Amino acid sequence: MRLGNVRPERVKRIARELLAKYPDKFTANFEENKKVLSNIAHIPSSRLRNSIAGYITRLVSISEMRSATANKK
């Protein structure tokens, strides 16, 4: 059994809001998402920015996997 990462609700809320507002700017690439975050939002620390970028990357990759499996059916 694999356990997931525990992320603060603040990270999740900010990530979901940004993903809803800018859905076409984010990809499944963490490094690109860090750069996009630096350009569109003022994040006070690099650690918080990295957490948000990581969660956005996870959400995008999950959504891509779901759409890929839906297209196979």
MMTF fields as JSON, N, C-alpha, C and O atoms, coordinates in Angstrom:
{
  "mmtfVersion": "1.0.0",
  "mmtfProducer": "UNKNOWN",
  "numBonds": 291,
  "numAtoms": 292,
  "numGroups": 73,
  "numChains": 1,
  "numModels": 1,
  "chainsPerModel": [1],
  "groupsPerChain": [73],
  "chainIdList": ["A"],
  "bondAtomList": [4, 2, 8, 6, 12, 10, 16, 14, 20, 18, 24, 22, 28, 26, 32, 30, 36, 34, 40, 38, 44, 42, 48, 46, 52, 50, 56, 54, 60, 58, 64, 62, 68, 66, 72, 70, 76, 74, 80, 78, 84, 82, 88, 86, 92, 90, 96, 94, 100, 98, 104, 102, 108, 106, 112, 110, 116, 114, 120, 118, 124, 122, 128, 126, 132, 130, 136, 134, 140, 138, 144, 142, 148, 146, 152, 150, 156, 154, 160, 158, 164, 162, 168, 166, 172, 170, 176, 174, 180, 178, 184, 182, 188, 186, 192, 190, 196, 194, 200, 198, 204, 202, 208, 206, 212, 210, 216, 214, 220, 218, 224, 222, 228, 226, 232, 230, 236, 234, 240, 238, 244, 242, 248, 246, 252, 250, 256, 254, 260, 258, 264, 262, 268, 266, 272, 270, 276, 274, 280, 278, 284, 282, 288, 286],
  "bondOrderList": [1, 1, 1, 1, 1, 1, 1, 1, 1, 1, 1, 1, 1, 1, 1, 1, 1, 1, 1, 1, 1, 1, 1, 1, 1, 1, 1, 1, 1, 1, 1, 1, 1, 1, 1, 1, 1, 1, 1, 1, 1, 1, 1, 1, 1, 1, 1, 1, 1, 1, 1, 1, 1, 1, 1, 1, 1, 1, 1, 1, 1, 1, 1, 1, 1, 1, 1, 1, 1, 1, 1, 1],
  "groupList": [{"groupName": "MET", "atomNameList": ["N", "CA", "C", "O"], "elementList": ["N", "C", "C", "O"], "formalChargeList": [0, 0, 0, 0], "bondAtomList": [1, 0, 2, 1, 3, 2], "bondOrderList": [1, 1, 2], "singleLetterCode": "M", "chemCompType": "L-PEPTIDE LINKING"}, {"groupName": "ARG", "atomNameList": ["N", "CA", "C", "O"], "elementList": ["N", "C", "C", "O"], "formalChargeList": [0, 0, 0, 0], "bondAtomList": [1, 0, 2, 1, 3, 2], "bondOrderList": [1, 1, 2], "singleLetterCode": "R", "chemCompType": "L-PEPTIDE LINKING"}, {"groupName": "LEU", "atomNameList": ["N", "CA", "C", "O"], "elementList": ["N", "C", "C", "O"], "formalChargeList": [0, 0, 0, 0], "bondAtomList": [1, 0, 2, 1, 3, 2], "bondOrderList": [1, 1, 2], "singleLetterCode": "L", "chemCompType": "L-PEPTIDE LINKING"}, {"groupName": "GLY", "atomNameList": ["N", "CA", "C", "O"], "elementList": ["N", "C", "C", "O"], "formalChargeList": [0, 0, 0, 0], "bondAtomList": [1, 0, 2, 1, 3, 2], "bondOrderList": [1, 1, 2], "singleLetterCode": "G", "chemCompType": "PEPTIDE LINKING"}, {"groupName": "ASN", "atomNameList": ["N", "CA", "C", "O"], "elementList": ["N", "C", "C", "O"], "formalChargeList": [0, 0, 0, 0], "bondAtomList": [1, 0, 2, 1, 3, 2], "bondOrderList": [1, 1, 2], "singleLetterCode": "N", "chemCompType": "L-PEPTIDE LINKING"}, {"groupName": "VAL", "atomNameList": ["N", "CA", "C", "O"], "elementList": ["N", "C", "C", "O"], "formalChargeList": [0, 0, 0, 0], "bondAtomList": [1, 0, 2, 1, 3, 2], "bondOrderList": [1, 1, 2], "singleLetterCode": "V", "chemCompType": "L-PEPTIDE LINKING"}, {"groupName": "PRO", "atomNameList": ["N", "CA", "C", "O"], "elementList": ["N", "C", "C", "O"], "formalChargeList": [0, 0, 0, 0], "bondAtomList": [1, 0, 2, 1, 3, 2], "bondOrderList": [1, 1, 2], "singleLetterCode": "P", "chemCompType": "L-PEPTIDE LINKING"}, {"groupName": "GLU", "atomNameList": ["N", "CA", "C", "O"], "elementList": ["N", "C", "C", "O"], "formalChargeList": [0, 0, 0, 0], "bondAtomList": [1, 0, 2, 1, 3, 2], "bondOrderList": [1, 1, 2], "singleLetterCode": "E", "chemCompType": "L-PEPTIDE LINKING"}, {"groupName": "LYS", "atomNameList": ["N", "CA", "C", "O"], "elementList": ["N", "C", "C", "O"], "formalChargeList": [0, 0, 0, 0], "bondAtomList": [1, 0, 2, 1, 3, 2], "bondOrderList": [1, 1, 2], "singleLetterCode": "K", "chemCompType": "L-PEPTIDE LINKING"}, {"groupName": "ILE", "atomNameList": ["N", "CA", "C", "O"], "elementList": ["N", "C", "C", "O"], "formalChargeList": [0, 0, 0, 0], "bondAtomList": [1, 0, 2, 1, 3, 2], "bondOrderList": [1, 1, 2], "singleLetterCode": "I", "chemCompType": "L-PEPTIDE LINKING"}, {"groupName": "ALA", "atomNameList": ["N", "CA", "C", "O"], "elementList": ["N", "C", "C", "O"], "formalChargeList": [0, 0, 0, 0], "bondAtomList": [1, 0, 2, 1, 3, 2], "bondOrderList": [1, 1, 2], "singleLetterCode": "A", "chemCompType": "L-PEPTIDE LINKING"}, {"groupName": "TYR", "atomNameList": ["N", "CA", "C", "O"], "elementList": ["N", "C", "C", "O"], "formalChargeList": [0, 0, 0, 0], "bondAtomList": [1, 0, 2, 1, 3, 2], "bondOrderList": [1, 1, 2], "singleLetterCode": "Y", "chemCompType": "L-PEPTIDE LINKING"}, {"groupName": "ASP", "atomNameList": ["N", "CA", "C", "O"], "elementList": ["N", "C", "C", "O"], "formalChargeList": [0, 0, 0, 0], "bondAtomList": [1, 0, 2, 1, 3, 2], "bondOrderList": [1, 1, 2], "singleLetterCode": "D", "chemCompType": "L-PEPTIDE LINKING"}, {"groupName": "PHE", "atomNameList": ["N", "CA", "C", "O"], "elementList": ["N", "C", "C", "O"], "formalChargeList": [0, 0, 0, 0], "bondAtomList": [1, 0, 2, 1, 3, 2], "bondOrderList": [1, 1, 2], "singleLetterCode": "F", "chemCompType": "L-PEPTIDE LINKING"}, {"groupName": "THR", "atomNameList": ["N", "CA", "C", "O"], "elementList": ["N", "C", "C", "O"], "formalChargeList": [0, 0, 0, 0], "bondAtomList": [1, 0, 2, 1, 3, 2], "bondOrderList": [1, 1, 2], "singleLetterCode": "T", "chemCompType": "L-PEPTIDE LINKING"}, {"groupName": "SER", "atomNameList": ["N", "CA", "C", "O"], "elementList": ["N", "C", "C", "O"], "formalChargeList": [0, 0, 0, 0], "bondAtomList": [1, 0, 2, 1, 3, 2], "bondOrderList": [1, 1, 2], "singleLetterCode": "S", "chemCompType": "L-PEPTIDE LINKING"}, {"groupName": "HIS", "atomNameList": ["N", "CA", "C", "O"], "elementList": ["N", "C", "C", "O"], "formalChargeList": [0, 0, 0, 0], "bondAtomList": [1, 0, 2, 1, 3, 2], "bondOrderList": [1, 1, 2], "singleLetterCode": "H", "chemCompType": "L-PEPTIDE LINKING"}],
  "groupTypeList": [0, 1, 2, 3, 4, 5, 1, 6, 7, 1, 5, 8, 1, 9, 10, 1, 7, 2, 2, 10, 8, 11, 6, 12, 8, 13, 14, 10, 4, 13, 7, 7, 4, 8, 8, 5, 2, 15, 4, 9, 10, 16, 9, 6, 15, 15, 1, 2, 1, 4, 15, 9, 10, 3, 11, 9, 14, 1, 2, 5, 15, 9, 15, 7, 0, 1, 15, 10, 14, 10, 4, 8, 8],
  "groupIdList": [1, 2, 3, 4, 5, 6, 7, 8, 9, 10, 11, 12, 13, 14, 15, 16, 17, 18, 19, 20, 21, 22, 23, 24, 25, 26, 27, 28, 29, 30, 31, 32, 33, 34, 35, 36, 37, 38, 39, 40, 41, 42, 43, 44, 45, 46, 47, 48, 49, 50, 51, 52, 53, 54, 55, 56, 57, 58, 59, 60, 61, 62, 63, 64, 65, 66, 67, 68, 69, 70, 71, 72, 73],
  "secStructList": [7, 7, 7, 7, 7, 7, 7, 7, 2, 2, 2, 2, 2, 2, 2, 2, 2, 2, 2, 2, 2, 7, 6, 6, 6, 7, 7, 1, 7, 2, 2, 2, 2, 2, 2, 2, 2, 2, 2, 2, 7, 7, 7, 1, 7, 2, 2, 2, 2, 2, 2, 2, 2, 2, 2, 2, 2, 2, 2, 2, 2, 2, 2, 2, 2, 2, 2, 2, 2, 2, 2, 2, 7],
  "xCoordList": [0.834, 0.0, 0.877, 1.829, 0.54, 1.334, 0.567, -0.603, 1.226, 0.594, 0.904, 1.974, -0.015, 0.182, 0.809, 1.024, 1.096, 1.643, 0.544, -0.592, 0.891, -0.044, 0.293, 1.413, -0.688, -0.459, -1.412, -2.558, -0.954, -1.846, -3.016, -2.888, -4.131, -5.312, -5.035, -5.601, -4.177, -3.829, -3.199, -3.529, -2.292, -1.638, -2.676, -2.673, -3.567, -4.582, -5.539, -5.884, -5.97, -6.92, -6.31, -6.939, -5.086, -4.418, -4.211, -4.444, -3.779, -3.525, -4.804, -4.802, -5.899, -7.17, -7.669, -8.163, -7.541, -7.983, -7.18, -7.753, -5.868, -5.019, -5.273, -5.271, -5.491, -5.756, -7.101, -7.251, -8.069, -9.376, -9.292, -9.952, -8.478, -8.358, -7.494, -7.787, -6.432, -5.495, -5.313, -4.206, -6.349, -6.219, -5.263, -4.679, -5.091, -4.245, -2.774, -1.938, -2.432, -1.041, -0.224, 1.003, -0.882, -0.157, -0.057, -0.949, 1.056, 1.307, 1.647, 1.559, 2.025, 2.439, 3.94, 4.517, 4.569, 5.994, 6.175, 5.756, 6.792, 6.981, 7.788, 7.411, 8.881, 9.743, 9.004, 9.142, 8.225, 7.448, 6.401, 6.169, 5.772, 4.751, 5.331, 4.669, 6.57, 7.226, 7.411, 7.18, 7.824, 8.024, 6.709, 6.641, 5.664, 4.347, 3.857, 3.331, 4.025, 3.605, 4.346, 3.749, 5.625, 6.408, 5.9, 5.978, 5.378, 4.898, 3.482, 3.185, 2.608, 1.204, 0.794, -0.247, 1.573, 1.166, 2.359, 3.499, 2.073, 3.123, 3.069, 2.17, 4.033, 4.127, 5.296, 6.412, 5.057, 6.09, 7.348, 8.41, 7.263, 8.461, 8.593, 7.606, 9.819, 10.052, 9.533, 9.117, 9.551, 9.036, 7.53, 7.045, 6.795, 5.358, 5.092, 4.195, 5.865, 5.715, 5.938, 5.192, 6.958, 7.248, 6.146, 5.816, 5.583, 4.486, 3.268, 2.629, 2.954, 1.812, 2.062, 1.179, 3.265, 3.598, 3.542, 3.084, 3.997, 3.95, 2.531, 2.226, 1.663, 0.278, -0.441, -1.239, -0.159, -0.746, -0.274, -1.071, 1.005, 1.541, 0.811, 0.475, 0.57, -0.141, -1.575, -2.045, -2.266, -3.646, -3.725, -4.616, -2.793, -2.797, -2.501, -3.153, -1.526, -1.181, -2.325, -2.571, -3.02, -4.182, -5.27, -5.874, -5.517, -6.564, -6.197, -7.077, -4.917, -4.483, -4.645, -5.039, -4.346, -4.512, -5.976, -6.316, -6.844, -8.272, -8.82, -9.633, -8.385, -8.89, -8.339, -9.02, -7.122, -6.543, -7.283, -7.529, -7.636, -8.363, -9.805, -10.394, -10.365, -11.731, -11.76, -12.744, -10.695, -10.627, -10.418, -10.793, -9.825, -9.589, -10.873, -11.002, -11.824, -13.077, -13.994, -15.077],
  "yCoordList": [-1.179, 0.0, 1.24, 1.348, 2.168, 3.378, 4.552, 4.762, 5.308, 6.468, 7.714, 7.814, 8.646, 9.865, 10.965, 10.82, 12.064, 13.224, 13.945, 14.037, 14.451, 15.263, 16.713, 17.168, 17.431, 18.815, 19.705, 19.326, 20.878, 21.79, 22.229, 22.302, 22.513, 22.93, 24.219, 24.427, 25.073, 26.332, 26.054, 26.714, 25.08, 24.713, 24.196, 24.576, 23.325, 22.752, 23.818, 23.819, 24.727, 25.768, 26.687, 26.973, 27.154, 28.05, 27.346, 27.937, 26.098, 25.339, 25.172, 25.37, 24.808, 24.622, 25.932, 25.953, 27.03, 28.333, 28.742, 29.19, 28.592, 28.968, 28.069, 28.537, 26.79, 25.857, 26.153, 25.998, 26.576, 26.934, 28.237, 28.389, 29.171, 30.478, 30.421, 31.101, 29.613, 29.514, 28.047, 27.523, 27.376, 25.935, 25.623, 24.54, 26.541, 26.271, 26.59, 26.266, 27.214, 27.596, 26.495, 26.49, 25.565, 24.555, 23.247, 22.887, 22.533, 21.257, 20.202, 20.469, 19.031, 17.965, 18.056, 17.109, 19.174, 19.379, 20.326, 21.482, 19.84, 20.615, 21.899, 22.964, 21.8, 22.965, 24.073, 25.251, 23.698, 24.695, 25.331, 26.537, 24.543, 25.07, 26.052, 27.021, 25.806, 26.757, 28.109, 29.154, 28.087, 29.335, 30.062, 31.283, 29.316, 29.926, 30.571, 31.684, 29.878, 30.433, 31.72, 32.673, 31.754, 32.961, 34.145, 35.288, 33.873, 34.948, 35.413, 36.6, 34.512, 34.9, 35.184, 35.804, 34.753, 34.938, 35.347, 34.968, 36.118, 36.497, 35.495, 35.55, 34.583, 33.573, 33.994, 34.161, 34.168, 34.749, 33.903, 34.46, 32.58, 31.766, 30.721, 30.293, 30.328, 29.333, 27.963, 27.166, 27.683, 26.402, 26.289, 25.241, 27.364, 27.365, 27.279, 26.553, 28.016, 27.965, 26.552, 26.079, 25.878, 24.516, 23.539, 22.624, 23.733, 22.873, 23.042, 22.064, 24.287, 24.576, 24.022, 23.402, 24.245, 23.747, 22.218, 21.638, 21.574, 20.125, 19.59, 18.589, 20.256, 19.806, 20.05, 19.222, 21.187, 21.46, 20.409, 19.915, 20.062, 19.037, 17.715, 17.021, 17.372, 16.14, 16.169, 15.193, 17.296, 17.416, 17.323, 16.668, 17.977, 17.96, 16.554, 16.086, 15.877, 14.534, 13.549, 12.668, 13.682, 12.826, 13.083, 12.146, 14.351, 14.676, 14.176, 13.742, 14.226, 13.703, 12.189, 11.649, 11.505, 10.046, 9.67, 8.721, 10.397, 10.101, 10.342, 9.559, 11.415, 11.679, 10.654, 10.303, 10.177, 9.173, 7.848, 7.176, 7.473, 6.216, 6.343, 5.365, 7.522, 7.733, 7.656, 7.193, 8.104, 8.052, 6.636, 6.331, 5.763, 4.381, 3.582, 2.632, 3.967, 3.189, 3.424, 2.841],
  "zCoordList": [0.0, 0.0, 0.0, 0.772, -0.876, -1.014, -0.424, -0.741, 0.428, 1.033, 0.207, -0.394, 0.177, -0.598, 0.231, 1.434, -0.436, 0.252, 1.011, 0.545, 2.176, 2.934, 2.605, 2.835, 2.065, 1.693, 2.475, 2.714, 2.872, 3.583, 2.694, 1.472, 3.318, 2.575, 1.797, 0.724, 2.326, 1.636, 0.281, -0.704, 0.222, -1.038, -2.025, -3.195, -1.548, -2.418, -2.94, -4.121, -2.062, -2.458, -3.504, -4.523, -3.26, -4.209, -5.542, -6.597, -5.506, -6.735, -7.546, -8.761, -6.875, -7.595, -8.192, -9.32, -7.438, -7.942, -9.173, -10.166, -9.115, -10.249, -11.454, -12.593, -11.207, -12.295, -12.955, -14.167, -12.16, -12.718, -13.51, -14.538, -13.028, -13.681, -14.944, -15.927, -14.919, -16.04, -16.46, -16.335, -16.948, -17.244, -18.393, -18.423, -19.332, -20.496, -20.254, -21.098, -19.129, -18.879, -18.211, -18.317, -17.527, -16.76, -17.52, -18.288, -17.293, -17.95, -16.893, -15.694, -17.332, -16.421, -16.117, -15.582, -16.448, -16.208, -15.021, -15.078, -13.958, -12.734, -12.966, -12.479, -13.699, -13.92, -14.673, -14.342, -15.68, -16.421, -15.518, -15.596, -14.673, -13.779, -12.766, -12.392, -12.318, -11.414, -12.101, -11.493, -13.359, -14.099, -14.322, -14.187, -14.664, -14.879, -13.588, -13.61, -12.464, -11.176, -10.854, -10.352, -11.136, -10.872, -11.682, -11.232, -12.88, -13.74, -13.408, -13.542, -12.982, -12.823, -11.387, -11.169, -10.4, -9.012, -8.156, -8.426, -7.131, -6.176, -5.029, -4.189, -4.998, -3.948, -3.053, -3.544, -1.743, -0.876, -0.682, -0.405, -0.818, -0.612, -1.715, -2.313, -1.963, -3.006, -2.569, -3.411, -1.281, -0.801, -1.047, -1.473, -0.779, -1.038, -2.537, -2.966, -3.337, -4.795, -5.314, -6.171, -4.8, -5.234, -4.83, -5.584, -3.65, -3.21, -4.103, -4.493, -4.422, -5.287, -6.686, -7.278, -7.213, -8.551, -8.583, -9.567, -7.534, -7.47, -7.444, -8.093, -6.692, -6.627, -7.953, -8.392, -8.589, -9.912, -10.911, -11.708, -10.879, -11.769, -11.55, -12.51, -10.305, -9.978, -10.513, -11.098, -10.309, -10.787, -12.311, -12.853, -12.995, -14.461, -14.972, -15.905, -14.372, -14.854, -14.592, -15.415, -13.471, -13.196, -14.225, -14.747, -14.514, -15.485, -16.879, -17.623, -17.251, -18.548, -18.608, -19.642, -17.512, -17.486, -17.603, -18.309, -16.925, -16.987, -18.387, -18.879, -19.027, -20.381, -21.376, -22.339, -21.152, -22.041, -21.922, -22.924, -20.698, -20.526, -21.01, -21.471, -20.91, -21.405, -22.937, -23.513, -23.593, -25.053, -25.564, -26.696, -24.752, -25.166, -25.203, -25.976, -24.367, -24.276, -25.425, -25.48]
}
